[in-house]
Amino acid sequence: MATFVHACVLLFLLSLFPSIHSQTLTVSTQPALAIGGEPFVTQPVVQIIDGSGNLAGSYSGYVYATLQASPSGFEELYYLGSTTNLDNIVPVVNGIASFSELTLNEAGSGYTLRFIGLDSTLNAFAYVDSSAFINTIGDAYKIAIATYPGSASGGAAFKTQPKVELQVRSAAHAAPRRLAATRNAAPCSTHPISHISQQTRINIARGERVHSA
């Protein structure tokens, strides 16, 4: 967190004295094909450009990635499952900083990343923003019971009906899908099996379904 605050303060100072550094940043590969809970299929690549407009192949430093804009303003950028700021810093090699494993959980549009150039002592000197991109909902991979059925009497509906969720790989967020589910009308052996189980097609809205009688 201290590194992030440090970078923000230095960017403010940079805005007051823009001529201190001649290098600039450009995004040569934009982040794309983002799916919730999965690393971007196309990971961003940032180039350091010298004062003559050429790739600064001999430059020694780093580039830091952070989330500049998001649908709600509360989403987080992950790297290998971590939101630790230092994990989002990659070294510049031959004038190029190549990111990997950057991930977003929440689906939505209007995401942009900000890339901050850091010198060898982690002092910020410039930044550039990515193009806006969309983070889509990932494939459902797990069925989870959000609410377990409560007590019931033979032939009567459960007092507490179960709630079932389809979850995506981001561990806690349900995905709107369809599910062929079995609805039990009574417990165990009160009725013959043919009477207590029926297949029903259920439309899952916003990733969850609350069963009824």
N, C-alpha and C positions, 0 to 999 in steps of 0.2 A: 504494500500500500504506500509505503514511504517513497518508493521509486516512482509510482504513478503521480503522487503529489509533486515530487521533485520535477518530473517531466512537465507537468502542467504549469508550474511556476516559471520554469525556464522558457516554455512556449510563450508565456505572457511577456517575459523580458525580450524574447526574440521579436515579438510584434512591435516593441518600442525601438529596437535597434536591428532592423532587418539586414543590414549590410555586414554583420559580423562574419557570417559564413556565406560562401559562394555556392555550396552544393544545394541542390534541390532534390526532391523525391518525385518519382512517377510510378504509377501502378501499371506494370507491363502486362500482368495477367490478373483480371478481375475475379473476385470470388464468385462462384456460380454453382448451380445444381446443388443447393443446400437442402438437406432433409433433416427434420427434427431428430436430435439424438444421434446423428451420424456425422462424421467429418465431411466437410464440403467435398464434393467430387472434384471440383476445380478449386484448388487452393491458391491463395493470392501470391503474387511475386512482385516485389518492389525493387526498383532500380535507383541507384544514386547517380545523379547527373551533375557534372562539374560546371564551372562558370562558362565554359565554351559550348555547353549543350551536348557534351559527349558523356558516355558511360564512364564513371570514375572507377576504373578497374583497380586502382591501387588504394582505394579508400579503406581505412580500417575503422570499423564501428559496428553499430547494431541498428536494428529497426524493431520498434515496439508496436504491437497491434492492440487496439482497444475498440470497444463498441461505441460508435459515434451517434447512431440513431437507431431506434427500434420502435415497434408498434406502440408499446406502453411506456417505454422509458425505464423499465425495471428488468428487462432481460439481461442475461450475462453471457459473455463470450468464454467458451471453454477451450482448453488445450489439454488433450489426453485426460479429460475428465476433471481437470483442475481449473479454478478461476484465479489462482495465484498470479499476480501481475508479472512476476519475473519469468513465469513459464511462457509468456507471450513474446519474449524477446529473442530474436534470432540474429546470429552474426551476419555481417555483410561479407560475402566471398566474391572476389572479382567484380565488385560493384553491384552485386545482386543479393537480395535477401529473399530466400524462399521459405514460405511458411508451410506447415503441415499439421494435420490433425485439429485444425480449428473447427469448432462445433457450436451450434446453437440448438437449444431445446425447443423453444416456443415457435410454433408456426405463425407466419404473418408476412406482410410485405413492408417495404420501406426501410429495410435494414441497410445501414452503411457502416463500414469499418474506417477507423482512422489509423494511419501508420505514421509513427513519430520517429524521425531519424535521431540517433544518439551517437555521439562521438565515442572514442575509446575510453573515456572517463565517465560515460553515461550522461553527458550534458546534451540536452536537446538542441537541435539546430534548425529543424524544419519539419513540416508534416504535410500529408496529402490524404485526401479521403477517397474511398472507393466509390464506384457507381452503386446506386441502390439495387438491392437484389431481394428475392423472395425466399423464405424458408418454408418449405412445404411439410405437411404432416407425414411422418414415417409410417411404414407398414406396421400394423398391429402384430405383436409377437407373443402376447400373454393375455390370458383371460384371468381376471382376478375378481374375487367376491368382495365388494365394498361394504355390503350389509348382509349379515347372515340371517337366515329365516328364524323367526321366533317360535314360541310355543304354538301348538295347534291341536285341535281335537279331530278325531276321525270324521272325514267327510266335510270338514269345514276349512275355510281358507286360513292360512297362517295369519296370526295377529300382526306379525312383522314380516313383510314380504322381502325377499332377497333383492339386492341390487348388484348387478354384474357389470364390470367394466372391461373394456378392451384397452390395454395399455401399450404404448409404443416404447421403444428402447430407451427413451429418456427417463424411464423409471417411474414417473409419477403422473404422466399426462395421458388422458384417454383419447382415443382416436375414433371419429365417427365411422363405423363400419356396420355390416350386417352380420347377424349371428343366428344359426339354427340351434335353438336351445330347448332343453327338456324342462317342462314345468310340472312339478309334483303337486297333486291336489290333496294328498293325505299321507301321513307317515307310514312307512314300512308295511306290515302285514294286515292292516285294518281292512284293506280291499285287495282283490286280486290285482296282480301286476298290470293286466290289461286295462284296468280302470284308473290306476294312479299315475300313469305316465303317458304323455302325448307329445308329439313333436309339433312345434309351432314356429313359424317364421316371425322374427321380432326385429323391428327396425330400431336400431340403437341411435338415439339422438344425442349429439355432443359426447359420444363415447361411453354412454352408460344407459342401462335399462333397469327400471324399477318394475319388478313383476307385480302383478295384481292377482286377484282370486282366479 
